[in-house]
Amino acid sequence: MKKNLLKQEVERTLGHSLTVAHDFEQLSHLLLTHTRERLSPTTLKRFWGYLKNEEVQTRSHTLDVLARFVGYKNYSDFCTQSDRLSEVQSGIKAEERIDTESIRRGQRLVITWRPDRRIIVRHTGNSQFEIIEAENTKLSIGDTFRCHLMIQHEPLYLDEVIHIGQPPMVYVAGQKDGVVIEVCDGFI
């Protein structure tokens, strides 16, 4: 599995798939240029399965050179860090979306995130909010922020946070597991 991911990363780095004999000669030359180590075109063909009916027993040296070519210290480092390569980096969010322009002035939101963080905010208009309660968070009562879009179970990005005695900043709530937002009917 990791070997296939390494092949994909090499091809991504090259900008094309390895499909003809010349591709492996070119990669062999690039490896020598970039890593100062040589892997023969035949070794590369075996690793990619280009040579049919050959038993593939890849040496650790081959894996280390290819891993260095794509920016890792060695194959072990690649295996350790490559989990992030298979993570989905984009997609359509079907979760509940809250457009803050649709929230009435004075309406309250209860926002919670792990492990035990909770704020209650009041919409002051124009996608701006004031924190009226805060539990177990670096945010404080009286802090204000701007936010145009909130999505259930996604990180919440608070822009232009005004926090006691500090210049405006950005704050991310629920960075790993997202937030849960409850829109309250009551006004204050």
Long-range contacts (C-beta under 8 A, 24 or more apart in sequence): 2-78, 2-79, 2-82, 3-47, 3-58, 3-63, 5-82, 5-85, 5-86, 6-63, 6-66, 6-67, 6-70, 6-75, 6-78, 6-82, 7-47, 7-48, 8-85, 9-70, 9-78, 9-82, 9-85, 10-66, 10-69, 10-70, 12-70, 13-69, 13-70, 13-71, 18-44, 18-48, 18-50, 21-45, 21-50, 24-48, 24-50, 30-69, 31-65, 31-66, 31-69, 34-68, 34-69, 35-65, 35-68, 35-69, 37-61, 37-65, 37-68, 39-65, 39-66, 93-151, 93-154, 95-151, 95-152, 95-153, 95-154, 96-151, 96-152, 97-149, 97-150, 97-151, 97-152, 98-149, 98-150, 98-151, 98-152, 98-181, 98-183, 99-148, 99-149, 100-127, 100-129, 100-147, 100-148, 100-149, 100-150, 101-127, 101-148, 103-183, 104-187, 106-187, 106-188, 107-183, 107-184, 107-185, 107-187, 108-132, 108-183, 108-184, 108-186, 108-187, 108-188, 109-150, 109-181, 109-182, 109-183, 109-184, 110-181, 110-182, 110-184, 111-156, 111-173, 111-179, 111-180, 111-181, 111-182, 112-179, 112-180, 113-156, 113-173, 113-174, 113-177, 113-178, 113-179, 113-180, 114-174, 114-176, 114-177, 117-173, 117-174, 119-173, 122-188, 132-188, 137-173, 138-163, 138-171, 139-163, 139-171, 140-164, 145-171, 150-179, 150-181, 151-178, 152-178, 152-179, 152-180, 152-181, 153-177, 153-178, 153-179, 153-180, 154-178, 154-179, 155-179, 156-181
